[in-house]
Every structure is written in structure tokens, then in C-alpha cells.
């Protein structure tokens, strides 16, 4: 068969089966010099990477065109960034010089791994070859440096571009936004507008991410106005970015408005954005309800969905739904995912099932510092302080991850629960010298709580005075609670004055201090705190509880009796009668 006929057939080919038939004819007719055309077609048809790489390995003398095609496919189609780097070095080793088609994909692979060292080496090669004026390479270089955490060099590359286009601006704004340099992203956007460029969808997606991180709702609404002004469709990217931004700014009403306005929501991304917004803002009931709507709409949840739902389950104790998520994750093979498994550990612990949390933790094939922290904190909260400290020591012995500041909050909390004052001091003092960590407010709070609970109130007060920063309401609140319990009004007086200045609208401070004075028979001071509370218009926040019955969440407030909760109060009354029969006498100390 003539070579040109085979090439024509190859152009018209639209299936892998036809491609293999053409390949066999090429071998029979010894048209081995046309293998690049076949390789290109394999990639266009998105044939599996294994077969395509196998074919590539049998090309007798691959040239720069062959290497560039396979490197592009590895980066863009198969996302095998490590193999991209491997083939780049193989290309150089075979004496073929990489060119302006090679380096954009090499740099993007370095960005995704990330590998700053190889990225720098690629930058050096680009300069030696005189390719630094190629905008495709330059934009890829900005992305590489940004994602590898070196935004300073990324900005230098950007500043060196003499003729910028929209991709140039977007690359740098996106780099800033993704690396948490939100103010820099907004600042560069303003420079872009002054230079006469109008934002496109990519610009706004990056800016909305930065705006959410800053919590700047007014700027976020301005960006929403730009979306409307330019007539951009509320697609997956723009719509989800707006939902994320409003969610992070705490404006759930606007987030839901955008979600409801989106014409098509078949993709899980907008669902994830809205569910996450609810979960992160304490609206766990709404998050769970929306998740059920997502399932009803036959949108398949992914790992991000499940993580957000598990967070909501943990907040309201919805263990039945948490069990369902575990079963679903098992069928999808997600239980080996460190993030899903860690979320399950946290959910089970907060729902009171420490045994299930521990089982998930033990079965994790790999653990990161968040996984260890979740289990250590779970054991501490459940009163298994010795187990928490033992697990922390196992973490140190394992050596695969280093403890962070959250780890020590768990460890110190465990010490608080069982009154291990000396051990708590030792771990607190070791944070800097041994682990290179600077104690934060949470660690000081634990230490004050530890000292206060053990009756060392004077030492706890001196500890607060020596803090490198002013004590916050959490620390002072812990000490005030201990002063009430121990009846130490002298230190309690000092704490109350500070707390009222810090949190003038927190009802708990007035209530606890009033009880502290009442316990010490200082009735005038007790009445003064109640009067001050009324004067400032502060009301006590009623307690609220949730009960999960047959996967249905029921919410009820203290002092509230309605038809839905009447059965619960009947049970309370029965328990109260049984308690009295057992000899229980209610305490009237605070009345």
C-alpha cells in the first residue's frame, strides 16, 4: 500500500481499532519513517498512556518532534509530571536539544510536582538558548516559580516582560492568589487596569479567590458587578468562585443566591463550594440538607464533597450520615485517601465514637501531621489523656512527620485533663528548643488552664503576665472559671476587669463572675454584675442541642417546649425522678 494512502487513512481514523490496523500495514510495508504521524494520532485519540509510551519506546530514532509530542501529552493529558522530567533528561542525553516547544511543558510539570531545583535548571537552559523572550515559556516560568513558592522570582520574570498580554497579567495574578499573596494579587490587578487591560474570566476567578482569603466583602461585590457588567455566564468556574468568595466572607445568603442562579449544576464543583460555605460558617444543617439535594440530583460527590459533609456531621453529631459517607468512600476506594480518612477520624471522635475513629486511624496506609493531630486531640477530648500522650510519643518515634503547633494543643490538653502539671511544663518548654515552634495563644491558654485546674492560680496569673502578647479572652476565661471553682475572688477580680474590657457583650463572663461572687457571699458584687449585664443589653445565649434520630437531625433550645421536643422532656422528667430516688439533691449554690 502506498505511503500517501496510509497517511490519508490515518487522517480519517477515529478509533483505536482502525489505528492498530493502519499500524500493522505500516510495519508490513516498512513505512517506519512515518511513525511520528502515528504517534500524533495516538495522542489525539487519547489512547492509554501505557500503549502510547510502549509505541514511543519502539521508535528507532525519535527526533525532537517525537519527544515534544510525548512530553506535551504526559503533561496535559496524563498529568504524569515525573515522567515528563524523566523524558526531558532522556531527550538531552540522546543528544537532542530541547526547544521552545519543550520548555513550557517542562516548567508546568515542575510547577505541579513541585520541583523548584529542576525549574531553576530549566530557567538557566532557557537563558543559554536565548528563549527568554518566548511568551509561552515566560508564562510557564511565572507559574512554576509561583507554585514552587518563590513569588519574588516569579515577579522578576513578570517585570522583565517588555510586551505583556492578558496571559502575562493573569499568570502573575493567579500565582499570587494561589500562594496566598492576596493583597499582592489585588494590587497587581489595579496595575493591570491602569495599564488599560480589561479583566477576563481567568482574572476574575483568581481575584475572587484572593478576595475570599482577605474576607473583603465590599471588593467581592464589586467583582460580582464586573461579572454582570461583562455578561460572563455563571459557569462552573465563575459561579463556584463567587460562591467560594461569599462563603469565606460569611455572606451565605449571597452565596446561595449565586448557586440558585447557576443554570446548570451537573458538575460537583458548585455543590462543593456551597456545601463547604455552609459547613465553614456553622450552618451544618444546611450543608447536610444540600448534600441530600445533591444526591437526589444525581450529581456524584467527590473527595472534596465528602470532606465538607464530614465536617458538618462532626459539628452536629450526625453519625448516621457519617457512617454512610464511610461506606460510600469504601466503595469508591477513598478510604486510603489521607484527607478523607482524617476527616472520618475527626467526625467519629466528635460524634462520640472514639473506637471507630481509632479503627480508621489504624487502617490508614499513610498519615500526615493532620491525621496524627486529629487522633491525639480526639483521645484528649475523650478523657483518654495517657493514650493521647502515648500516641504523641509514637508519632515522634515514627519520625515520618514532625509535630506542629496543633499537635501541642492536643498534648497540652491531654495534660490538662489528667492534671499532669510537670509533664505539661516540660512539653511546653520543649516547643522552641527541640521542635523550633513558637508557643501561640492556644498553648498559653492550655498552660493557664492546667495551672488553674491544679489550684496554682497565682502561678497561672504570673504566667499570663509573662506572656509575650496580651492575653485573649480564651485564656482569661479559663482562669476566671478556675477562680470560680476554687473560690479565689482576689485573682478573679483582676480577671473580670480585663474580660469585661475585652468582651463587653459576652454573657458568659458576667454570669460566671456573678456566680463566683455569690459563692463567696459577695451578694452586692454578684448583683452588680447582673445589673451591668442588663445595663449593657447583654442577654444570656440559650443552650442548643441536636439529636440524630434515624438520620434526621432535631434541634431544640433550652427552655423551649414544642410538639417536636415534648417527648424528649418526658424522658428528662423520668430521669429526674429516678435521680431523686437514688438520693440526688440539686445544688442551690448559684441560686
C-alpha positions as CSV (number, residue, x, y, z in Angstrom):
1,X,0.0,0.0,0.0
2,X,1.4,3.4,-0.9
3,X,2.6,5.7,1.8
4,X,0.2,8.6,0.9
5,X,-2.8,6.3,1.1
6,X,-1.8,5.1,4.6
7,X,-1.4,8.8,5.7
8,X,-4.8,9.7,4.3
9,X,-6.4,6.7,6.2
10,X,-4.5,7.9,9.3
11,X,-6.0,11.4,9.0
12,X,-9.5,10.0,8.7
13,X,-9.0,7.4,11.5
14,X,-11.3,7.9,14.5
15,X,-10.9,4.8,16.6
16,X,-8.1,2.8,18.3
17,X,-9.1,-0.4,16.4
18,X,-8.6,1.4,13.0
19,X,-5.3,2.8,14.2
20,X,-3.9,-0.6,15.1
21,X,-4.8,-1.9,11.6
22,X,-3.0,1.1,10.0
23,X,-0.1,0.5,12.3
24,X,0.2,-3.2,11.1
25,X,0.1,-2.1,7.5
26,X,2.9,0.4,8.2
27,X,5.0,-2.4,9.7
28,X,4.2,-4.7,6.7
29,X,5.1,-2.0,4.2
30,X,8.2,-0.8,6.1
31,X,6.9,2.7,6.4
32,X,8.8,3.2,9.7
33,X,9.7,6.8,8.8
34,X,6.0,7.7,9.2
35,X,5.9,6.7,12.9
36,X,5.6,10.3,14.1
37,X,2.3,10.7,12.3
38,X,1.0,7.6,14.1
39,X,2.3,8.8,17.5
40,X,0.5,12.1,16.9
41,X,-2.8,10.2,16.1
42,X,-2.4,8.0,19.2
43,X,-2.2,11.2,21.4
44,X,-5.1,12.9,19.6
45,X,-7.3,9.8,20.1
46,X,-6.3,9.8,23.8
47,X,-5.2,6.2,23.7
48,X,-3.9,4.9,27.0
49,X,-0.6,6.2,28.2
50,X,0.8,2.7,28.5
51,X,0.2,1.8,24.9
52,X,1.4,5.2,23.6
53,X,4.6,5.1,25.7
54,X,5.2,1.5,24.5
55,X,4.9,2.7,20.9
56,X,7.2,5.6,21.6
57,X,9.8,3.3,23.1
58,X,9.9,1.3,19.9
59,X,10.6,4.3,17.6
60,X,14.2,3.6,16.5
61,X,15.3,7.2,16.3
62,X,12.9,9.6,17.9
63,X,13.5,13.2,17.0
64,X,12.7,16.5,18.8
65,X,9.2,16.4,17.3
66,X,8.5,12.9,18.8
67,X,9.9,13.9,22.2
68,X,7.9,17.2,22.3
69,X,4.6,15.3,21.4
70,X,5.0,12.8,24.2
71,X,6.2,15.4,26.7
72,X,3.1,17.5,25.9
73,X,0.8,14.5,26.3
74,X,2.4,13.5,29.6
75,X,1.9,17.0,31.0
76,X,-1.5,18.0,29.6
77,X,-3.4,14.7,29.0
78,X,-2.0,12.1,31.5
79,X,-0.6,14.5,34.2
80,X,2.4,12.3,34.7
81,X,4.8,15.1,35.6
82,X,7.6,12.9,37.0
83,X,7.8,11.0,33.7
84,X,7.8,14.3,31.8
85,X,11.0,15.2,33.7
86,X,12.5,11.8,33.0
87,X,11.8,12.0,29.2
88,X,13.3,15.5,29.2
89,X,16.6,14.3,30.6
90,X,16.4,11.3,28.2
91,X,16.0,13.7,25.3
92,X,19.0,15.7,26.4
93,X,21.0,12.5,27.0
94,X,20.3,11.3,23.5
95,X,21.9,14.5,22.0
96,X,18.6,16.1,21.0
97,X,18.3,19.8,22.1
98,X,15.1,20.7,23.8
99,X,13.5,23.8,22.2
100,X,10.7,26.4,22.6
101,X,8.1,23.6,22.3
102,X,9.7,21.6,25.1
103,X,10.2,24.1,27.9
104,X,6.6,25.3,28.6
105,X,5.6,21.7,29.4
106,X,8.7,21.0,31.4
107,X,8.1,24.1,33.5
108,X,4.4,23.3,34.1
109,X,5.5,19.8,35.2
110,X,7.9,21.4,37.7
111,X,5.1,23.6,38.9
112,X,2.8,20.7,39.5
113,X,5.3,18.4,41.3
114,X,6.6,20.9,42.6
115,X,10.3,20.8,41.8
116,X,12.0,24.2,42.2
117,X,15.5,22.8,41.6
118,X,14.7,21.4,38.2
119,X,12.6,24.5,37.4
120,X,15.7,26.7,38.1
121,X,17.8,24.4,35.9
122,X,15.2,24.8,33.1
123,X,15.3,28.6,33.5
124,X,19.1,28.5,33.1
125,X,18.8,26.4,29.9
126,X,16.2,28.8,28.5
127,X,18.6,31.8,29.1
128,X,21.5,29.9,27.5
129,X,19.4,29.1,24.4
130,X,18.1,32.7,24.2
131,X,14.5,31.7,24.6
132,X,13.6,34.1,27.4
133,X,11.6,36.3,25.0
134,X,9.2,33.5,24.2
135,X,6.0,34.4,26.0
136,X,4.7,30.8,26.3
137,X,7.9,29.9,28.1
138,X,7.9,33.1,30.2
139,X,4.3,32.5,31.4
140,X,5.1,28.9,32.3
141,X,8.1,30.1,34.2
142,X,5.9,32.6,36.2
143,X,3.6,29.7,37.1
144,X,6.4,27.4,38.0
145,X,8.1,29.9,40.4
146,X,4.8,30.9,41.9
147,X,3.6,27.3,42.7
148,X,7.0,26.4,44.0
149,X,6.7,29.2,46.5
150,X,9.1,31.7,45.0
151,X,6.8,34.5,44.1
152,X,9.7,37.1,44.3
153,X,11.5,35.5,41.3
154,X,8.1,35.0,39.5
155,X,7.5,38.7,39.8
156,X,11.0,39.4,38.5
157,X,10.3,37.3,35.4
158,X,7.0,39.1,35.0
159,X,8.6,42.6,35.4
160,X,11.2,41.6,32.7
161,X,8.4,41.1,30.0
162,X,8.6,44.1,27.7
163,X,5.4,43.4,25.8
164,X,2.8,41.9,28.2
165,X,-0.5,40.4,27.2
166,X,-3.5,39.2,29.2
167,X,-1.9,35.9,29.8
168,X,1.1,37.6,31.3
169,X,-1.1,39.5,33.8
170,X,-3.3,36.5,34.6
171,X,-0.3,34.3,35.2
172,X,1.1,36.6,37.8
173,X,-2.2,37.4,39.5
174,X,-3.1,33.7,39.6
175,X,0.4,32.9,41.0
176,X,-0.1,35.5,43.8
177,X,-3.6,34.3,44.6
178,X,-2.8,30.5,44.7
179,X,0.1,31.1,47.0
180,X,-1.9,33.2,49.5
181,X,-0.4,36.6,48.5
182,X,-3.9,38.0,48.2
183,X,-3.0,41.7,48.7
184,X,-0.3,41.4,46.0
185,X,-2.9,39.9,43.6
186,X,-5.3,42.7,44.2
187,X,-2.5,45.3,43.9
188,X,-1.3,43.8,40.5
189,X,-4.9,43.8,39.3
190,X,-5.1,47.5,39.9
191,X,-1.9,48.0,38.0
192,X,-3.4,46.0,35.1
193,X,-6.4,48.2,35.0
194,X,-4.2,51.3,35.0
195,X,-2.3,49.8,32.1
196,X,-5.5,49.7,30.1
197,X,-6.3,46.0,30.3
198,X,-9.8,44.7,31.0
199,X,-10.2,41.6,33.2
200,X,-11.4,38.3,31.6
201,X,-12.9,35.2,33.3
202,X,-9.5,33.9,34.4
203,X,-8.6,37.2,36.0
204,X,-11.9,37.3,38.0
205,X,-11.6,33.7,39.1
206,X,-8.1,34.4,40.6
207,X,-9.3,37.7,42.1
208,X,-12.3,36.1,43.7
209,X,-10.1,33.6,45.4
210,X,-7.8,36.4,46.7
211,X,-10.9,38.4,47.8
212,X,-12.3,35.4,49.8
213,X,-8.9,34.9,51.6
214,X,-8.9,38.6,52.5
215,X,-12.5,38.5,53.7
216,X,-13.1,41.7,51.7
217,X,-16.9,41.5,51.0
218,X,-17.1,45.0,49.5
219,X,-14.5,44.3,46.9
220,X,-16.1,40.9,46.3
221,X,-19.4,42.6,45.5
222,X,-17.6,44.9,43.1
223,X,-16.2,41.9,41.3
224,X,-19.7,40.4,41.1
225,X,-20.8,43.7,39.5
226,X,-18.0,43.2,36.9
227,X,-19.2,39.7,36.1
228,X,-22.7,41.1,35.4
229,X,-21.4,44.1,33.5
230,X,-19.3,42.0,31.2
231,X,-22.1,39.5,30.7
232,X,-20.0,36.5,31.9
233,X,-22.1,33.3,32.3
234,X,-22.3,31.9,35.8
235,X,-20.5,28.7,34.6
236,X,-18.7,26.3,36.9
237,X,-15.6,28.5,37.2
238,X,-17.1,31.9,37.7
239,X,-20.1,30.7,39.6
240,X,-18.2,28.5,42.0
241,X,-15.6,31.2,42.6
242,X,-18.3,33.7,43.6
243,X,-19.9,31.1,45.9
244,X,-16.5,30.4,47.5
245,X,-15.8,34.1,47.9
246,X,-19.1,34.9,49.5
247,X,-18.8,31.8,51.7
248,X,-15.4,32.8,53.0
249,X,-16.7,36.4,53.7
250,X,-19.6,34.9,55.7
251,X,-22.3,36.1,53.3
252,X,-24.2,32.8,52.9
253,X,-27.3,34.5,51.5
254,X,-25.4,35.9,48.5
255,X,-23.5,32.6,48.1
256,X,-26.8,30.7,47.9
257,X,-28.3,33.3,45.5
258,X,-25.4,32.7,43.1
259,X,-25.8,28.9,43.5
260,X,-29.5,29.1,42.7
261,X,-28.9,31.4,39.7
262,X,-26.4,29.0,38.1
263,X,-28.2,27.5,35.0
264,X,-26.6,24.1,35.1
265,X,-25.2,22.4,38.2
266,X,-24.2,18.9,37.0
267,X,-20.6,19.4,38.0
268,X,-19.8,18.8,41.7
269,X,-17.7,22.0,41.9
270,X,-20.5,24.5,42.7
271,X,-22.2,22.0,45.0
272,X,-18.9,21.6,46.9
273,X,-18.4,25.3,47.1
274,X,-21.9,25.8,48.6
275,X,-21.7,22.8,51.0
276,X,-18.3,23.9,52.2
277,X,-19.5,27.5,52.7
278,X,-22.3,26.2,54.9
279,X,-20.0,23.9,56.8
280,X,-17.3,26.5,57.4
281,X,-19.8,29.1,58.7
282,X,-21.5,26.8,61.2
283,X,-24.6,26.2,59.1
284,X,-24.1,22.4,59.3
285,X,-27.9,21.6,59.0
286,X,-28.0,23.4,55.7
287,X,-24.8,21.7,54.5
288,X,-26.3,18.3,55.1
289,X,-29.6,19.2,53.5
290,X,-27.8,20.5,50.4
291,X,-25.8,17.3,50.3
292,X,-29.0,15.2,50.2
293,X,-30.2,17.5,47.4
294,X,-27.0,16.8,45.5
295,X,-27.5,13.1,45.8
296,X,-31.2,13.5,44.7
297,X,-30.0,15.5,41.6
298,X,-27.7,12.5,40.8
299,X,-24.5,14.5,41.0
300,X,-21.8,12.2,42.2
301,X,-19.9,13.5,45.2
302,X,-16.1,13.6,45.1
303,X,-13.5,13.7,47.8
304,X,-14.0,17.4,48.5
305,X,-17.7,17.0,48.9
306,X,-17.2,14.2,51.4
307,X,-14.7,16.1,53.4
308,X,-17.1,19.1,53.7
309,X,-20.0,16.8,54.6
310,X,-17.9,15.0,57.3
311,X,-17.1,18.4,58.8
312,X,-20.8,19.2,59.0
313,X,-21.5,15.8,60.5
314,X,-18.9,16.4,63.1
315,X,-20.4,19.7,64.1
316,X,-23.9,18.4,64.8
317,X,-23.2,14.8,65.7
318,X,-24.8,13.3,62.6
319,X,-23.1,9.9,62.9
320,X,-25.6,8.0,60.7
321,X,-24.7,10.2,57.7
322,X,-21.0,9.8,58.7
323,X,-21.4,6.0,58.6
324,X,-23.0,6.4,55.1
325,X,-20.0,8.5,54.0
326,X,-17.6,5.9,55.2
327,X,-19.4,3.1,53.3
328,X,-19.5,5.2,50.2
329,X,-15.8,6.1,50.5
330,X,-15.0,2.4,50.8
331,X,-16.9,1.5,47.6
332,X,-15.0,4.4,45.8
333,X,-11.6,3.5,47.2
334,X,-11.4,6.8,49.0
335,X,-10.6,5.3,52.5
336,X,-6.9,5.2,51.5
337,X,-7.0,8.9,50.9
338,X,-5.3,10.7,53.8
339,X,-7.7,13.6,53.8
340,X,-10.9,11.6,53.7
341,X,-9.6,9.2,56.4
342,X,-8.6,12.1,58.6
343,X,-12.0,13.7,58.2
344,X,-13.6,10.4,59.2
345,X,-11.3,10.2,62.3
346,X,-12.4,13.7,63.3
347,X,-16.1,13.1,62.6
348,X,-16.2,9.9,64.6
349,X,-14.4,11.4,67.5
350,X,-16.6,14.5,67.6
351,X,-19.7,12.2,67.4
352,X,-18.5,10.3,70.4
353,X,-17.3,7.1,68.8
354,X,-13.7,7.1,69.7
355,X,-13.3,3.4,68.9
356,X,-14.4,3.9,65.2
357,X,-12.1,6.9,65.0
358,X,-9.2,4.8,66.2
359,X,-10.0,2.0,63.8
360,X,-10.0,4.3,60.8
361,X,-6.7,5.8,62.1
362,X,-5.0,2.4,62.5
363,X,-6.0,1.3,59.0
364,X,-4.6,4.4,57.3
365,X,-1.8,3.4,54.9
366,X,-0.1,6.7,55.3
367,X,-0.6,9.5,57.8
368,X,0.2,13.2,57.7
369,X,0.6,15.6,60.6
370,X,-3.2,16.4,60.5
371,X,-4.0,12.7,60.8
372,X,-1.9,12.4,64.0
373,X,-3.3,15.6,65.4
374,X,-6.9,14.5,64.8
375,X,-6.3,11.3,66.7
376,X,-4.3,12.8,69.5
377,X,-6.9,15.6,70.1
378,X,-9.7,13.0,69.9
379,X,-8.2,10.9,72.7
380,X,-7.5,14.0,74.8
381,X,-11.1,15.3,74.4
382,X,-12.5,11.9,75.3
383,X,-10.5,11.8,78.6
384,X,-8.0,9.3,77.4
385,X,-5.1,11.6,78.2
386,X,-2.5,8.9,78.8
387,X,-3.4,7.3,75.4
388,X,-3.1,10.7,73.7
389,X,0.4,11.3,75.2
390,X,1.4,7.8,74.3
391,X,0.3,8.3,70.7
392,X,2.2,11.6,70.6
393,X,5.4,9.7,71.7
394,X,4.7,7.1,68.9
395,X,4.4,9.9,66.4
396,X,7.9,11.2,67.5
397,X,9.3,7.7,67.3
398,X,7.8,7.1,63.9
399,X,9.7,10.1,62.6
400,X,7.8,10.4,59.3
401,X,6.2,13.7,60.2
402,X,7.1,16.5,62.6
403,X,4.7,17.8,65.2
404,X,3.3,21.3,64.6
405,X,1.6,23.8,66.9
406,X,-1.8,22.0,66.7
407,X,-0.1,18.8,67.9
408,X,1.0,20.5,71.1
409,X,-2.5,21.9,71.7
410,X,-3.7,18.3,71.8
411,X,-0.8,17.1,74.0
412,X,-1.2,20.0,76.5
413,X,-5.0,19.5,76.5
414,X,-4.4,15.9,77.5
415,X,-2.1,17.0,80.3
416,X,-4.9,19.4,81.4
417,X,-7.5,16.5,81.6
418,X,-5.4,14.4,84.0
419,X,-3.6,17.2,85.8
420,X,-0.1,16.4,84.5
421,X,1.4,19.7,85.5
422,X,5.0,18.8,85.4
423,X,4.8,16.9,82.1
424,X,2.8,19.8,80.6
425,X,5.5,22.2,81.6
426,X,8.2,20.0,80.0
427,X,6.3,19.7,76.7
428,X,5.6,23.5,76.7
429,X,9.2,24.3,77.4
430,X,10.4,21.9,74.6
431,X,8.4,23.5,71.8
432,X,11.1,26.1,70.9
433,X,14.4,24.4,71.7
434,X,13.5,20.9,70.5
435,X,10.9,21.4,67.8
436,X,11.5,25.0,66.6
437,X,7.9,26.1,67.4
438,X,6.9,29.4,68.9
439,X,4.1,28.9,71.5
440,X,0.8,30.6,70.5
441,X,-2.2,31.9,72.4
442,X,-3.7,28.4,72.4
443,X,-0.7,26.9,74.1
444,X,-0.6,29.6,76.8
445,X,-4.3,29.0,77.3
446,X,-3.7,25.3,77.9
447,X,-0.9,26.1,80.4
448,X,-3.0,28.6,82.3
449,X,-5.9,26.1,82.3
450,X,-3.5,23.3,83.5
451,X,-2.1,25.5,86.3
452,X,-5.5,26.9,87.3
453,X,-7.2,23.5,87.5
454,X,-4.4,22.2,89.7
455,X,-5.0,25.1,92.1
456,X,-1.9,27.1,91.1
457,X,-3.9,30.3,90.4
458,X,-1.2,32.7,91.5
459,X,1.3,30.9,89.2
460,X,-1.3,31.0,86.4
461,X,-1.7,34.7,86.8
462,X,2.1,35.3,86.8
463,X,2.2,33.1,83.7
464,X,-0.3,35.4,81.9
465,X,1.8,38.4,83.0
466,X,4.9,37.0,81.4
467,X,3.3,36.2,78.1
468,X,4.9,37.8,75.0
469,X,1.5,39.1,73.9
470,X,-1.6,40.3,75.7
471,X,-3.9,37.5,76.9
472,X,-7.0,36.9,75.0
473,X,-10.5,36.2,76.2
474,X,-9.9,32.4,75.9
475,X,-7.1,32.4,78.4
476,X,-8.7,34.9,80.8
477,X,-12.0,32.9,80.6
478,X,-10.2,29.7,81.6
479,X,-8.7,31.4,84.6
480,X,-12.0,33.0,85.6
481,X,-13.7,29.7,85.5
482,X,-11.0,28.2,87.8
483,X,-11.3,31.2,90.2
484,X,-15.0,30.5,90.5
485,X,-14.4,26.8,91.1
486,X,-11.6,27.4,93.6
487,X,-13.2,30.4,95.2
488,X,-10.3,32.7,94.6
489,X,-12.0,36.1,94.4
490,X,-8.8,38.1,94.6
491,X,-7.4,36.9,91.3
492,X,-10.9,36.7,89.9
493,X,-11.4,40.5,90.5
494,X,-8.3,41.1,88.3
495,X,-9.5,38.8,85.5
496,X,-13.1,40.1,85.5
497,X,-12.0,43.7,84.8
498,X,-9.8,42.6,81.9
499,X,-12.5,40.4,80.5
500,X,-15.3,43.0,80.6
501,X,-13.0,45.3,78.6
502,X,-12.1,42.6,76.1
503,X,-15.6,41.2,75.6
504,X,-18.3,43.6,76.8
505,X,-21.1,41.6,75.1
506,X,-20.1,38.1,76.2
507,X,-22.8,37.0,78.6
508,X,-20.7,34.1,79.9
509,X,-18.2,36.5,81.6
510,X,-21.0,38.3,83.6
511,X,-22.7,35.0,84.5
512,X,-19.5,33.2,85.7
513,X,-18.3,36.3,87.7
514,X,-21.7,36.7,89.3
515,X,-21.7,33.1,90.4
516,X,-18.1,33.5,91.7
517,X,-19.1,36.5,93.9
518,X,-22.3,34.6,95.0
519,X,-20.2,31.6,96.1
520,X,-18.1,33.9,98.2
521,X,-21.3,35.6,99.7
522,X,-20.4,38.9,98.0
523,X,-24.0,39.5,97.1
524,X,-23.6,43.1,96.1
525,X,-20.9,42.3,93.6
526,X,-23.0,39.4,92.3
527,X,-26.0,41.7,91.8
528,X,-23.7,44.4,90.3
529,X,-22.6,42.0,87.5
530,X,-26.2,41.1,86.7
531,X,-27.1,44.8,86.7
532,X,-24.2,45.6,84.4
533,X,-25.4,42.9,82.1
534,X,-28.8,44.5,81.9
535,X,-27.4,48.0,81.5
536,X,-25.3,46.9,78.5
537,X,-28.2,45.0,77.0
538,X,-26.4,41.7,77.2
539,X,-28.6,38.6,77.3
540,X,-27.5,35.0,78.0
541,X,-27.3,32.9,74.9
542,X,-29.7,29.9,75.4
543,X,-28.2,26.4,75.1
544,X,-28.9,24.4,72.0
545,X,-28.6,20.7,71.3
546,X,-29.0,18.4,68.3
547,X,-30.3,14.8,68.3
548,X,-29.8,12.5,65.4
549,X,-32.8,10.1,65.1
550,X,-33.0,7.8,62.1
551,X,-30.7,10.1,60.0
552,X,-33.0,13.1,60.9
553,X,-31.5,16.0,62.8
554,X,-33.7,17.5,65.6
555,X,-32.7,20.8,67.2
556,X,-34.0,22.2,70.5
557,X,-33.2,25.1,72.7
558,X,-33.0,25.4,76.5
559,X,-36.4,26.5,77.9
560,X,-38.2,25.7,74.6
561,X,-41.1,23.2,74.6
562,X,-42.8,22.4,71.4
563,X,-44.6,19.4,70.0
564,X,-41.4,18.0,68.4
565,X,-39.4,18.1,71.6
566,X,-42.2,17.2,74.1
567,X,-41.2,13.6,74.1
568,X,-37.6,14.5,75.0
569,X,-38.8,16.4,78.0
570,X,-40.9,13.5,79.2
571,X,-37.8,11.4,79.2
572,X,-35.9,14.1,81.1
573,X,-38.7,14.2,83.8
574,X,-38.5,10.4,84.2
575,X,-34.7,10.6,84.6
576,X,-35.1,13.4,87.1
577,X,-37.5,11.2,89.2
578,X,-35.1,8.3,89.1
579,X,-32.2,10.5,90.2
580,X,-34.2,11.7,93.2
581,X,-34.9,8.1,94.1
582,X,-31.2,7.4,94.0
583,X,-30.6,10.2,96.5
584,X,-29.7,13.1,94.2
585,X,-30.1,16.6,95.8
586,X,-29.9,19.5,93.4
587,X,-27.2,22.2,94.2
588,X,-28.6,25.6,95.0
589,X,-25.2,27.3,95.4
590,X,-25.8,29.6,92.4
591,X,-29.4,30.5,93.1
